[in-house]
Amino acid sequence: MLKFLKKLTKPKNENSLRFKQEFAERLDGKHIKYVTERQNYEDIVIGRDGCLAVRNGELIVLSDGVEKFRVKVAEMQASELMSLEGVILSGPDLERNGEFRTVIAYYKYYR
């Protein structure tokens, strides 16, 4: 019983490569309602209707049929929203020559 409780309370290192790879695998194939970019404490909608995909060690945010954000899984920072309705992704965007960006992808909810 004690071993079980230890596993539950053990904190995860969000900066480890293993954690990032597992997180990216969970996101792979998720449909998104819309994507926003955080600029100067303001969220601006940059795309609607798309998906998240992992290809060749990169996490890609596709929206409106265009890659809106692409980051290497090893270099990304990711966390889910407290509501679990989306994910915050940060890192050097390969689509914009390594510019550091933060985007928020909101999941599509199916009933």
All heavy atoms as an XYZ file, in Angstrom:
909
protein
N       0.820     -1.196      0.000
C       0.000      0.000      0.000
C       0.864      1.261      0.000
O       0.560      2.225     -0.669
C      -0.933     -0.061      1.215
C      -1.795      1.143      1.378
S      -3.075      1.119      0.132
C      -4.065      2.448      0.675
N       1.951      1.237      0.743
C       2.830      2.397      0.841
C       3.492      2.698     -0.503
O       3.628      3.861     -0.877
C       3.884      2.171      1.919
C       4.756      3.363      2.270
C       3.895      4.534      2.717
C       5.743      3.009      3.329
N       3.868      1.649     -1.244
C       4.464      1.858     -2.562
C       3.482      2.545     -3.499
O       3.842      3.401     -4.279
C       4.906      0.524     -3.169
C       6.140     -0.043     -2.569
C       6.530     -1.302     -3.288
C       7.755     -1.915     -2.651
N       8.161     -3.140     -3.326
N       2.226      2.161     -3.413
C       1.181      2.760     -4.249
C       1.038      4.245     -3.944
O       0.967      5.069     -4.851
C      -0.145      2.036     -4.018
C      -1.280      2.624     -4.795
C      -1.357      2.444     -6.163
C      -2.269      3.366     -4.168
C      -2.396      2.987     -6.891
C      -3.308      3.917     -4.884
C      -3.369      3.716     -6.256
N       1.027      4.616     -2.672
C       0.910      6.024     -2.282
C       2.141      6.820     -2.699
O       2.025      7.976     -3.081
C       0.689      6.150     -0.777
C      -0.668      5.702     -0.265
C      -0.719      5.773      1.254
C      -1.781      6.532     -0.874
N       3.319      6.198     -2.639
C       4.546      6.882     -3.059
C       4.480      7.257     -4.530
O       4.884      8.328     -4.927
C       5.753      5.978     -2.816
C       6.600      6.395     -1.670
C       7.833      5.536     -1.616
C       8.676      5.976     -0.459
N       9.851      5.156     -0.278
N       3.947      6.357     -5.359
C       3.846      6.625     -6.785
C       2.878      7.770     -7.056
O       3.076      8.548     -7.969
C       3.393      5.375     -7.534
C       4.466      4.335     -7.654
C       3.991      3.161     -8.454
C       5.084      2.109     -8.534
N       4.662      0.952     -9.321
N       1.825      7.871     -6.268
C       0.851      8.935     -6.469
C       1.401     10.303     -6.111
O       1.074     11.297     -6.752
C      -0.402      8.667     -5.635
C      -1.329      7.569     -6.129
C      -2.489      7.393     -5.170
C      -1.839      7.875     -7.515
N       2.223     10.372     -5.096
C       2.712     11.658     -4.620
C       4.050     12.061     -5.218
O       4.517     13.146     -4.975
C       2.837     11.645     -3.078
O       3.727     10.597     -2.702
C       1.487     11.452     -2.427
N       4.663     11.176     -5.984
C       5.969     11.477     -6.561
C       5.834     12.585     -7.606
O       5.099     12.457     -8.577
C       6.547     10.223     -7.213
C       7.936     10.411     -7.738
C       8.456      9.133     -8.315
C       9.840      9.351     -8.894
N      10.321      8.146     -9.548
N       6.518     13.712     -7.427
C       6.416     14.802     -8.401
C       7.119     14.437     -9.707
O       8.123     13.720     -9.709
C       7.124     15.965     -7.712
C       8.035     15.325     -6.736
C       7.392     14.036     -6.321
N       6.574     14.926    -10.803
C       7.156     14.649    -12.115
C       8.031     15.824    -12.523
O       7.677     16.972    -12.316
C       6.052     14.436    -13.127
C       5.243     13.210    -12.828
C       4.181     12.995    -13.842
C       3.451     11.719    -13.497
N       2.173     11.600    -14.074
N       9.155     15.503    -13.120
C      10.064     16.526    -13.605
C       9.598     16.959    -14.997
O       9.817     16.252    -15.978
C      11.492     15.991    -13.641
C      12.475     17.018    -14.107
O      12.119     18.178    -14.366
N      13.724     16.622    -14.236
N       8.954     18.109    -15.081
C       8.397     18.590    -16.339
C       9.467     19.003    -17.344
O       9.161     19.227    -18.504
C       7.441     19.751    -16.079
C       6.212     19.327    -15.318
C       5.241     20.455    -15.077
O       5.485     21.573    -15.579
O       4.245     20.233    -14.395
N      10.697     19.092    -16.915
C      11.789     19.467    -17.821
C      12.524     18.263    -18.393
O      13.413     18.426    -19.223
C      12.786     20.384    -17.100
C      12.161     21.706    -16.751
O      11.386     22.250    -17.525
N      12.456     22.213    -15.567
N      12.155     17.059    -17.957
C      12.832     15.866    -18.463
C      12.321     15.525    -19.863
O      11.170     15.770    -20.214
C      12.608     14.679    -17.521
O      11.279     14.211    -17.623
N      13.193     14.929    -20.648
C      12.849     14.551    -22.012
C      11.737     13.502    -22.014
O      10.821     13.567    -22.833
C      14.084     14.019    -22.738
C      13.875     13.598    -24.187
C      13.369     14.767    -25.027
C      15.161     13.036    -24.756
N      11.787     12.578    -21.090
C      10.762     11.526    -21.008
C       9.381     12.124    -20.775
O       8.408     11.739    -21.430
C      11.118     10.555    -19.901
C      10.142      9.415    -19.774
C      10.570      8.445    -18.711
N       9.543      7.442    -18.545
C       9.519      6.585    -17.573
N      10.472      6.581    -16.659
N       8.559      5.700    -17.479
N       9.278     13.070    -19.845
C       7.994     13.712    -19.563
C       7.478     14.429    -20.810
O       6.301     14.324    -21.161
C       8.129     14.704    -18.408
C       6.859     15.467    -18.124
C       5.880     14.912    -17.326
C       6.640     16.721    -18.673
C       4.702     15.598    -17.072
C       5.479     17.409    -18.422
C       4.504     16.845    -17.621
N       8.354     15.152    -21.492
C       7.956     15.895    -22.682
C       7.486     14.965    -23.791
O       6.501     15.247    -24.473
C       9.115     16.774    -23.175
C       9.431     17.917    -22.232
C      10.633     18.694    -22.701
C      10.979     19.799    -21.720
N      12.104     20.607    -22.183
N       8.180     13.834    -23.975
C       7.781     12.879    -25.007
C       6.431     12.249    -24.689
O       5.585     12.106    -25.571
C       8.855     11.803    -25.167
C      10.114     12.317    -25.823
C      11.243     11.306    -25.814
O      11.280     10.402    -24.973
N      12.181     11.461    -26.746
N       6.209     11.888    -23.436
C       4.927     11.296    -23.036
C       3.796     12.314    -23.182
O       2.698     11.972    -23.624
C       4.993     10.783    -21.598
C       5.847      9.547    -21.445
C       6.033      9.116    -20.000
O       5.498      9.797    -19.082
O       6.717      8.108    -19.770
N       4.061     13.544    -22.832
C       3.054     14.603    -22.949
C       2.702     14.819    -24.422
O       1.528     14.927    -24.779
C       3.585     15.899    -22.327
C       2.523     16.913    -22.041
C       1.873     16.933    -20.827
C       2.166     17.858    -23.000
C       0.893     17.863    -20.555
C       1.184     18.791    -22.747
C       0.547     18.800    -21.513
N       3.712     14.856    -25.276
C       3.484     15.047    -26.704
C       2.694     13.879    -27.294
O       1.807     14.084    -28.129
C       4.816     15.206    -27.431
N       2.971     12.661    -26.853
C       2.232     11.493    -27.323
C       0.758     11.585    -26.948
O      -0.109     11.184    -27.722
C       2.842     10.207    -26.754
C       4.164      9.833    -27.380
C       4.823      8.646    -26.692
O       4.145      7.932    -25.929
O       6.024      8.454    -26.917
N       0.471     12.104    -25.759
C      -0.929     12.285    -25.337
C      -1.637     13.316    -26.203
O      -2.831     13.225    -26.433
C      -1.002     12.727    -23.868
C      -0.894     11.621    -22.891
C      -1.355     12.035    -21.510
N      -1.214     13.454    -21.241
C      -0.605     13.970    -20.202
N      -0.057     13.204    -19.314
N      -0.537     15.278    -20.029
N      -0.908     14.322    -26.660
C      -1.503     15.382    -27.475
C      -1.688     14.970    -28.932
O      -2.539     15.527    -29.629
C      -0.633     16.633    -27.423
C      -0.490     17.332    -26.084
C       0.469     18.500    -26.206
C      -1.833     17.801    -25.569
N      -0.895     14.008    -29.389
C      -0.914     13.609    -30.797
C      -2.317     13.186    -31.235
O      -2.944     12.331    -30.634
C       0.068     12.461    -31.024
C       0.274     12.146    -32.492
O       0.089     13.053    -33.327
O       0.629     10.994    -32.795
N      -2.814     13.845    -32.282
C      -4.122     13.510    -32.845
C      -5.301     14.240    -32.239
O      -6.430     14.053    -32.679
N      -5.056     15.060    -31.230
C      -6.174     15.810    -30.618
C      -6.671     16.878    -31.578
O      -5.900     17.587    -32.197
C      -5.731     16.474    -29.314
C      -5.590     15.512    -28.182
C      -6.129     16.143    -26.926
C      -5.884     15.198    -25.769
N      -7.064     14.891    -25.057
N      -7.983     16.978    -31.672
C      -8.602     18.018    -32.488
C      -8.710     19.292    -31.663
O      -8.980     19.240    -30.460
C      -9.984     17.576    -32.954
C      -9.931     16.419    -33.891
N      -9.760     16.568    -35.241
C      -9.982     15.077    -33.665
C      -9.734     15.388    -35.806
N      -9.862     14.455    -34.868
N      -8.500     20.424    -32.322
C      -8.573     21.696    -31.601
C      -9.629     22.605    -32.220
O      -9.861     22.594    -33.426
C      -7.203     22.407    -31.539
C      -6.570     22.541    -32.918
C      -6.268     21.683    -30.608
C      -5.257     23.273    -32.932
N     -10.259     23.359    -31.344
C     -11.309     24.302    -31.728
C     -10.689     25.574    -32.289
O     -11.067     26.060    -33.336
C     -12.157     24.609    -30.489
C     -13.441     25.287    -30.743
C     -14.330     25.455    -29.510
C     -13.767     25.034    -28.200
N     -14.628     25.250    -27.058
N      -9.730     26.122    -31.541
C      -9.012     27.307    -32.001
C      -7.679     27.425    -31.282
O      -7.434     26.762    -30.286
C      -9.839     28.586    -31.851
C     -10.290     28.912    -30.457
C      -9.575     29.779    -29.655
C     -11.473     28.376    -29.942
C     -10.000     30.095    -28.381
C     -11.906     28.691    -28.673
C     -11.163     29.544    -27.891
O     -11.587     29.846    -26.622
N      -6.808     28.278    -31.822
C      -5.464     28.491    -31.293
C      -5.264     29.985    -31.066
O      -5.627     30.797    -31.918
C      -4.389     28.010    -32.297
C      -2.998     28.184    -31.728
C      -4.619     26.575    -32.691
N      -4.710     30.325    -29.913
C      -4.386     31.723    -29.641
C      -2.887     31.841    -29.401
O      -2.225     30.877    -29.025
C      -5.129     32.263    -28.399
O      -4.724     31.536    -27.242
C      -6.636     32.154    -28.566
N      -2.367     33.035    -29.626
C      -0.970     33.325    -29.322
C      -0.931     34.389    -28.242
O      -1.664     35.372    -28.307
C      -0.220     33.827    -30.551
C       1.238     34.098    -30.258
C       2.027     34.514    -31.483
O       1.436     34.690    -32.557
O       3.250     34.670    -31.346
N      -0.080     34.182    -27.263
C       0.046     35.134    -26.163
C       1.103     36.165    -26.524
O       2.261     35.843    -26.755
C       0.427     34.408    -24.889
C       0.402     35.304    -23.678
C       0.352     34.528    -22.409
N      -0.959     33.913    -22.254
C      -1.210     32.944    -21.389
N      -0.267     32.469    -20.625
N      -2.420     32.448    -21.297
N       0.662     37.431    -26.623
C       1.559     38.545    -26.932
C       1.256     39.683    -25.965
O       0.131     40.168    -25.930
C       1.348     39.046    -28.358
C       1.675     38.046    -29.427
C       1.360     38.573    -30.813
O       0.670     39.567    -30.980
N       1.869     37.896    -31.815
N       2.255     40.091    -25.217
C       2.099     41.219    -24.284
C       0.885     41.053    -23.381
O       0.044     41.941    -23.276
C       2.016     42.537    -25.049
C       3.253     42.787    -25.869
O       4.349     42.386    -25.479
N       3.089     43.418    -27.007
N       0.784     39.901    -22.731
C      -0.296     39.600    -21.775
C      -1.672     39.616    -22.420
O      -2.675     39.866    -21.767
C      -0.251     40.559    -20.581
C       1.083     40.553    -19.888
C       1.981     41.600    -20.065
C       1.463     39.495    -19.090
C       3.220     41.594    -19.446
C       2.695     39.469    -18.466
C       3.563     40.518    -18.642
O       4.789     40.497    -18.036
N      -1.749     39.388    -23.708
C      -3.014     39.383    -24.430
C      -3.027     38.156    -25.336
O      -2.024     37.813    -25.946
C      -3.116     40.657    -25.271
C      -4.453     40.893    -25.867
C      -4.505     42.241    -26.589
O      -3.481     42.949    -26.646
O      -5.570     42.546    -27.106
N      -4.183     37.488    -25.429
C      -4.312     36.327    -26.302
C      -5.012     36.727    -27.590
O      -6.111     37.257    -27.568
C      -5.099     35.214    -25.607
C      -4.322     34.565    -24.472
O      -3.098     34.761    -24.418
O      -4.936     33.870    -23.648
N      -4.358     36.438    -28.724
C      -4.882     36.791    -30.040
C      -5.167     35.493    -30.796
O      -4.294     34.625    -30.895
C      -3.864     37.646    -30.812
C      -3.581     38.931    -30.043
C      -4.353     37.939    -32.219
C      -2.354     39.671    -30.500
N      -6.372     35.346    -31.332
C      -6.730     34.148    -32.086
C      -5.953     34.136    -33.402
O      -6.011     35.085    -34.175
C      -8.249     34.093    -32.362
C      -8.592     32.877    -33.218
C      -9.036     34.058    -31.066
N      -5.202     33.047    -33.622
C      -4.400     32.943    -34.849
C      -4.917     31.845    -35.773
O      -4.435     31.711    -36.895
C      -2.906     32.723    -34.544
C      -2.685     31.451    -33.730
C      -2.314     33.929    -33.865
C      -1.228     31.071    -33.559
N      -5.879     31.049    -35.321
C      -6.425     30.004    -36.173
C      -7.587     29.283    -35.526
O      -7.751     29.314    -34.311
N      -8.393     28.659    -36.376
C      -9.540     27.896    -35.899
C      -9.558     26.533    -36.574
O      -9.111     26.384    -37.701
C     -10.836     28.633    -36.219
C     -10.942     29.969    -35.529
C     -12.286     30.623    -35.805
N     -12.324     31.962    -35.249
C     -12.582     32.249    -33.994
N     -12.839     31.293    -33.149
N     -12.606     33.495    -33.565
N     -10.126     25.566    -35.869
C     -10.367     24.233    -36.406
C      -9.099     23.578    -36.938
O      -8.642     23.864    -38.043
C     -11.422     24.296    -37.517
C     -12.037     22.931    -37.764
O     -12.211     22.188    -36.787
O     -12.312     22.621    -38.927
N      -8.502     22.711    -36.134
C      -7.282     22.041    -36.547
C      -6.974     20.848    -35.679
O      -7.867     20.242    -35.086
N      -5.691     20.519    -35.580
C      -5.288     19.381    -34.758
C      -3.834     19.544    -34.307
O      -3.103     20.391    -34.806
C      -5.460     18.073    -35.523
S      -4.329     17.887    -36.897
N      -3.450     18.696    -33.359
C      -2.079     18.626    -32.874
C      -1.473     17.332    -33.407
O      -2.138     16.299    -33.418
C      -2.052     18.613    -31.344
C      -2.649     19.837    -30.659
C      -2.831     19.569    -29.175
C      -1.765     21.039    -30.865
N      -0.238     17.386    -33.841
C       0.417     16.194    -34.402
C       1.879     16.153    -33.986
O       2.514     17.194    -33.819
C       0.310     16.205    -35.920
N       2.387     14.941    -33.818
C       3.807     14.742    -33.523
C       4.421     14.005    -34.700
O       3.965     12.920    -35.072
C       3.997     13.929    -32.224
C       5.470     13.674    -31.966
C       3.374     14.645    -31.043
N       5.429     14.603    -35.303
C       6.130     14.022    -36.443
C       7.626     14.278    -36.314
O       8.041     15.419    -36.105
C       5.656     14.631    -37.771
C       4.192     14.478    -38.064
C       3.840     13.041    -38.456
N       2.427     12.915    -38.722
C       1.509     12.536    -37.841
N       1.860     12.233    -36.630
N       0.240     12.435    -38.182
N       8.404     13.225    -36.438
C       9.879     13.340    -36.426
C      10.412     14.124    -35.231
O      11.289     14.971    -35.373
C      10.380     13.968    -37.722
C       9.983     13.173    -38.936
O       9.941     11.955    -38.892
N       9.665     13.866    -40.017
N       9.860     13.888    -34.052
C      10.339     14.559    -32.845
C       9.900     16.002    -32.715
O      10.447     16.741    -31.909
N       8.918     16.418    -33.512
C       8.402     17.794    -33.447
C       6.905     17.766    -33.164
O       6.188     16.915    -33.680
C       8.639     18.521    -34.764
C      10.093     18.680    -35.101
C      10.317     19.288    -36.476
O       9.366     19.424    -37.261
O      11.474     19.642    -36.743
N       6.451     18.712    -32.361
C       5.031     18.894    -32.104
C       4.548     20.012    -33.018
O       5.124     21.100    -33.037
C       4.768     19.265    -30.644
C       3.310     19.488    -30.284
C       2.544     18.164    -30.343
C       3.176     20.086    -28.909
N       3.496     19.718    -33.782
C       2.995     20.659    -34.777
C       1.558     21.023    -34.451
O       0.737     20.147    -34.168
C       3.067     20.038    -36.189
C       4.497     19.601    -36.488
C       2.559     21.011    -37.238
C       4.615     18.677    -37.672
N       1.258     22.320    -34.479
C      -0.104     22.804    -34.319
C      -0.597     23.211    -35.699
O      -0.087     24.152    -36.301
C      -0.173     24.014    -33.351
C      -1.592     24.521    -33.235
C       0.387     23.643    -31.990
N      -1.572     22.457    -36.211
C      -2.157     22.741    -37.516
C      -3.514     23.386    -37.314
O      -4.320     22.908    -36.524
C      -2.336     21.440    -38.313
C      -1.061     20.713    -38.693
C      -1.367     19.293    -39.122
C      -0.366     21.448    -39.800
N      -3.761     24.462    -38.046
C      -5.041     25.150    -37.959
C      -5.290     25.865    -39.275
O      -4.367     26.431    -39.858
C      -5.015     26.144    -36.799
O      -6.256     26.763    -36.662
N      -6.524     25.850    -39.735
C      -6.887     26.450    -41.026
C      -6.058     25.862    -42.165
O      -5.771     26.539    -43.157
C      -6.709     27.975    -41.006
C      -7.567     28.652    -39.958
O      -8.688     28.165    -39.711
O      -7.117     29.660    -39.385
N      -5.614     24.619    -42.018
C      -4.826     23.965    -43.054
C      -3.379     24.434    -43.140
O      -2.688     24.138    -44.107
N      -2.918     25.169    -42.131
C      -1.567     25.731    -42.134
C      -0.887     25.416    -40.800
O      -1.542     25.388    -39.758
C      -1.631     27.276    -42.325
C      -0.250     27.884    -42.298
C      -2.352     27.632    -43.592
N       0.428     25.191    -40.837
C       1.180     25.011    -39.594
C       1.281     26.359    -38.888
O       1.881     27.291    -39.407
C       2.577     24.467    -39.875
C       2.595     23.041    -40.321
C       4.004     22.502    -40.510
O       4.985     23.179    -40.133
O       4.118     21.400    -41.049
N       0.699     26.446    -37.712
C       0.726     27.701    -36.946
C       1.889     27.739    -35.963
O       2.360     28.810    -35.588
C      -0.583     27.892    -36.177
C      -1.809     27.997    -37.053
C      -1.782     29.262    -37.858
C      -3.040     29.386    -38.699
N      -3.138     30.640    -39.390
N       2.349     26.554    -35.530
C       3.411     26.487    -34.529
C       4.074     25.126    -34.658
O       3.394     24.109    -34.794
C       2.804     26.666    -33.134
C       3.788     26.646    -32.001
C       4.654     27.707    -31.793
C       3.839     25.585    -31.119
C       5.547     27.708    -30.741
C       4.723     25.565    -30.054
C       5.578     26.626    -29.865
N       5.401     25.101    -34.647
C       6.156     23.848    -34.738
C       7.362     23.962    -33.835
O       8.160     24.892    -33.951
C       6.584     23.599    -36.184
C       7.214     22.257    -36.407
C       7.296     21.914    -37.887
N       7.891     22.963    -38.681
C       9.122     22.907    -39.197
N       9.878     21.853    -38.994
N       9.585     23.900    -39.922
N       7.496     23.016    -32.923
C       8.578     23.049    -31.944
C       9.114     21.638    -31.746
O       8.379     20.656    -31.865
C       8.067     23.638    -30.600
C       7.016     22.759    -29.958
C       9.196     23.906    -29.634
N      10.413     21.538    -31.479
C      10.994     20.239    -31.157
C      10.508     19.832    -29.772
O      10.501     20.654    -28.845
C      12.519     20.309    -31.170
C      13.082     20.497    -32.550
C      14.585     20.491    -32.551
C      15.084     20.706    -33.968
N      16.532     20.748    -34.035
N      10.104     18.579    -29.639
C       9.561     18.087    -28.370
C      10.576     18.274    -27.244
O      10.216     18.652    -26.126
C       9.136     16.605    -28.498
C       8.771     16.021    -27.149
C       7.976     16.478    -29.475
N      11.843     18.070    -27.521
C      12.889     18.194    -26.497
C      13.048     19.629    -25.996
O      13.527     19.850    -24.890
C      14.218     17.692    -27.049
N      12.632     20.617    -26.787
C      12.823     22.022    -26.419
C      11.541     22.714    -25.970
O      11.563     23.880    -25.604
C      13.404     22.785    -27.610
C      14.774     22.302    -28.020
C      15.285     22.984    -29.274
O      14.579     23.853    -29.830
O      16.395     22.642    -29.706
N      10.411     22.015    -26.007
C       9.137     22.664    -25.683
C       8.874     22.695    -24.184
O       9.439     21.921    -23.417
C       7.977     21.935    -26.368
C       7.600     20.626    -25.722
S       6.134     19.941    -26.471
C       5.848     18.553    -25.392
N       8.022     23.619    -23.807
C       7.459     23.674    -22.465
C       5.958     23.533    -22.668
O       5.389     24.237    -23.501
C       7.772     24.992    -21.785
C       9.244     25.237    -21.580
C       9.514     26.666    -21.130
O       8.626     27.503    -21.068
N      10.759     26.954    -20.819
N       5.338     22.620    -21.941
C       3.920     22.379    -22.151
C       3.214     22.123    -20.823
O       3.780     21.496    -19.932
C       3.719     21.182    -23.069
N       2.002     22.625    -20.729
C       1.163     22.347    -19.562
C      -0.295     22.496    -19.957
O      -0.623     23.292    -20.847
C       1.503     23.299    -18.415
O       1.260     24.628    -18.799
N      -1.136     21.704    -19.326
C      -2.555     21.781    -19.629
C      -3.189     22.908    -18.831
O      -2.722     23.275    -17.748
C      -3.250     20.458    -19.324
C      -2.904     19.394    -20.338
C      -3.826     18.200    -20.288
O      -3.879     17.579    -19.228
O      -4.455     17.921    -21.313
N      -4.258     23.454    -19.378
C      -5.021     24.469    -18.663
C      -5.672     23.824    -17.442
O      -5.946     22.619    -17.453
C      -6.094     25.056    -19.574
C      -5.595     25.810    -20.813
C      -6.779     26.192    -21.694
C      -4.824     27.033    -20.407
N      -5.935     24.600    -16.423
C      -6.549     24.049    -15.212
C      -7.912     23.434    -15.512
O      -8.324     22.480    -14.868
C      -6.666     25.126    -14.141
C      -5.326     25.504    -13.551
S      -5.441     26.768    -12.297
C      -6.222     25.862    -10.989
N      -8.597     23.958    -16.507
C      -9.911     23.430    -16.879
C      -9.800     22.142    -17.702
O     -10.802     21.498    -17.984
C     -10.668     24.472    -17.693
O      -9.989     24.721    -18.916
N      -8.577     21.794    -18.120
C      -8.291     20.650    -18.982
C      -8.942     20.781    -20.360
O      -9.129     19.804    -21.067
C      -8.712     19.333    -18.322
C      -8.046     19.014    -16.992
C      -8.581     17.704    -16.430
C      -6.538     18.949    -17.141
N      -9.254     22.009    -20.761
C      -9.874     22.263    -22.060
C      -8.863     22.648    -23.126
O      -9.237     22.960    -24.247
C     -10.930     23.356    -21.938
C     -12.118     22.947    -21.101
C     -13.149     24.044    -20.968
O     -12.908     25.178    -21.450
O     -14.197     23.770    -20.377
N      -7.591     22.633    -22.780
C      -6.573     23.021    -23.745
C      -5.184     22.857    -23.179
O      -4.993     22.364    -22.067
N      -4.205     23.291    -23.978
C      -2.806     23.138    -23.599
C      -2.044     24.406    -23.955
O      -2.311     25.039    -24.972
C      -2.191     21.895    -24.282
C      -2.193     22.043    -25.790
C      -0.803     21.600    -23.781
N      -1.099     24.777    -23.084
C      -0.218     25.919    -23.325
C       1.118     25.361    -23.810
O       1.719     24.517    -23.149
C       0.002     26.741    -22.045
C      -1.324     27.230    -21.486
C       0.952     27.906    -22.313
C      -1.215     27.819    -20.098
N       1.550     25.806    -24.966
C       2.806     25.342    -25.559
C       3.746     26.523    -25.754
O       3.350     27.545    -26.301
C       2.538     24.688    -26.915
C       1.585     23.498    -26.914
C       1.164     23.162    -28.327
C       2.241     22.314    -26.246
N       4.989     26.369    -25.321
C       5.989     27.424    -25.485
C       7.275     26.815    -26.012
O       7.585     25.664    -25.719
C       6.289     28.108    -24.151
O       5.138     28.730    -23.646
N       8.009     27.624    -26.752
C       9.299     27.171    -27.241
C       9.704     27.902    -28.503
O       8.950     28.723    -29.029
N      10.898     27.586    -29.003
C      11.366     28.208    -30.246
C      10.598     27.643    -31.437
O      10.661     26.452    -31.716
C      12.847     27.838    -30.307
C      13.013     26.683    -29.378
C      11.905     26.730    -28.388
N       9.865     28.506    -32.120
C       9.019     28.109    -33.241
C       9.862     27.913    -34.489
O      10.488     28.850    -34.982
C       7.948     29.169    -33.486
C       6.933     28.762    -34.530
O       6.997     27.617    -35.026
O       6.055     29.587    -34.846
N       9.876     26.704    -35.009
C      10.665     26.393    -36.206
C      10.060     27.025    -37.457
O      10.742     27.178    -38.466
C      10.785     24.881    -36.376
C      11.466     24.160    -35.208
C      11.391     22.653    -35.386
C      12.892     24.623    -35.050
N       8.797     27.406    -37.403
C       8.144     28.081    -38.526
C       8.603     29.533    -38.643
O       8.488     30.147    -39.689
C       6.620     28.053    -38.356
C       6.003     26.700    -38.597
C       6.169     26.212    -40.022
O       5.833     26.955    -40.955
O       6.665     25.092    -40.198
N       9.068     30.091    -37.556
C       9.515     31.492    -37.531
C      10.979     31.612    -37.149
O      11.365     32.464    -36.349
C       8.663     32.290    -36.554
C       7.229     32.441    -37.004
C       6.572     33.560    -36.257
N       5.188     33.718    -36.652
C       4.369     34.529    -36.047
N       4.782     35.259    -35.026
N       3.125     34.636    -36.444
N      11.795     30.734    -37.673
C      13.254     30.781    -37.477
C      13.690     30.799    -36.018
O      14.604     31.535    -35.648
C      13.854     31.972    -38.217
C      13.607     31.887    -39.702
O      13.679     30.805    -40.272
N      13.288     33.009    -40.318
N      13.033     30.031    -35.164
C      13.446     29.904    -33.775
C      12.955     30.993    -32.843
O      13.409     31.063    -31.701
N      12.023     31.819    -33.275
C      11.457     32.856    -32.403
C      10.687     32.177    -31.267
O       9.883     31.277    -31.487
C      10.501     33.736    -33.211
C       9.793     34.794    -32.400
C       8.745     35.537    -33.224
O       8.838     35.548    -34.464
O       7.832     36.089    -32.598
N      10.933     32.596    -30.026
C      10.257     32.001    -28.874
C       8.813     32.497    -28.833
O       8.568     33.697    -28.805
C      10.976     32.352    -27.567
C      10.489     31.546    -26.399
C      11.063     30.320    -26.123
C       9.445     32.000    -25.604
C      10.619     29.566    -25.051
C       8.994     31.244    -24.536
C       9.587     30.018    -24.258
N       7.877     31.555    -28.853
C       6.449     31.905    -28.858
C       5.700     31.064    -27.841
O       6.140     29.979    -27.460
C       5.833     31.635    -30.234
C       6.364     32.514    -31.319
C       5.817     32.141    -32.674
N       4.376     32.344    -32.747
C       3.594     31.713    -33.617
N       4.093     30.849    -34.470
N       2.299     31.955    -33.628
N       4.550     31.574    -27.431
C       3.631     30.840    -26.568
C       2.275     30.816    -27.241
O       1.722     31.869    -27.557
C       3.518     31.508    -25.180
O       4.809     31.515    -24.564
C       2.537     30.761    -24.294
N       1.756     29.600    -27.464
C       0.434     29.450    -28.063
C      -0.418     28.592    -27.139
O       0.096     27.771    -26.370
C       0.480     28.819    -29.476
C       1.236     29.698    -30.443
C       1.059     27.434    -29.448
N      -1.722     28.800    -27.225
C      -2.671     28.020    -26.450
C      -3.635     27.370    -27.428
O      -4.276     28.064    -28.216
C      -3.442     28.891    -25.439
C      -2.458     29.638    -24.538
C      -4.404     28.039    -24.617
C      -3.088     30.704    -23.688
N      -3.699     26.050    -27.387
C      -4.605     25.290    -28.264
C      -5.757     24.778    -27.406
O      -5.538     24.100    -26.401
C      -3.858     24.133    -28.902
N      -6.984     25.123    -27.802
C      -8.177     24.708    -27.073
C      -8.788     23.493    -27.768
O      -9.048     23.515    -28.965
C      -9.201     25.844    -27.019
C      -8.711     27.010    -26.205
C      -7.955     28.026    -26.796
C      -8.983     27.107    -24.854
C      -7.493     29.098    -26.053
C      -8.518     28.172    -24.094
C      -7.771     29.160    -24.706
O      -7.311     30.213    -23.969
N      -8.978     22.413    -26.985
C      -9.467     21.158    -27.538
C     -10.912     21.291    -28.006
O     -11.699     22.036    -27.439
C      -9.420     20.024    -26.507
C      -8.082     19.799    -25.867
C      -7.977     19.589    -24.500
C      -6.905     19.773    -26.610
C      -6.767     19.356    -23.894
C      -5.694     19.539    -26.011
C      -5.630     19.336    -24.648
O      -4.423     19.111    -24.055
N     -11.232     20.507    -29.041
C     -12.603     20.395    -29.496
C     -13.285     19.376    -28.585
O     -12.718     18.329    -28.278
C     -12.636     19.899    -30.939
C     -13.912     20.201    -31.669
C     -13.787     19.809    -33.112
C     -13.610     21.045    -33.934
N     -13.727     20.778    -35.372
N     -14.488     19.678    -28.138
C     -15.196     18.809    -27.213
C     -16.328     18.110    -27.949
O     -17.163     18.756    -28.566
C     -15.746     19.636    -26.044
C     -16.512     18.830    -25.044
C     -15.878     17.935    -24.208
C     -17.900     18.976    -24.928
C     -16.579     17.191    -23.292
C     -18.600     18.233    -24.001
C     -17.949     17.335    -23.187
O     -18.649     16.597    -22.276
N     -16.301     16.785    -27.906
C     -17.358     16.002    -28.545
C     -18.260     15.415    -27.481
O     -17.794     14.862    -26.510
C     -16.760     14.863    -29.376
C     -15.944     15.349    -30.546
C     -14.562     15.358    -30.511
C     -16.571     15.807    -31.689
C     -13.822     15.799    -31.575
C     -15.838     16.261    -32.778
C     -14.477     16.242    -32.705
O     -13.742     16.685    -33.776
N     -19.545     15.505    -27.680
C     -20.496     14.900    -26.717
C     -20.989     13.587    -27.220
O     -21.109     13.297    -28.315
C     -21.684     15.828    -26.514
C     -21.274     17.041    -25.750
C     -22.486     17.896    -25.498
N     -22.022     19.129    -24.914
C     -22.503     19.659    -23.832
N     -23.466     19.099    -23.195
N     -22.038     20.777    -23.375
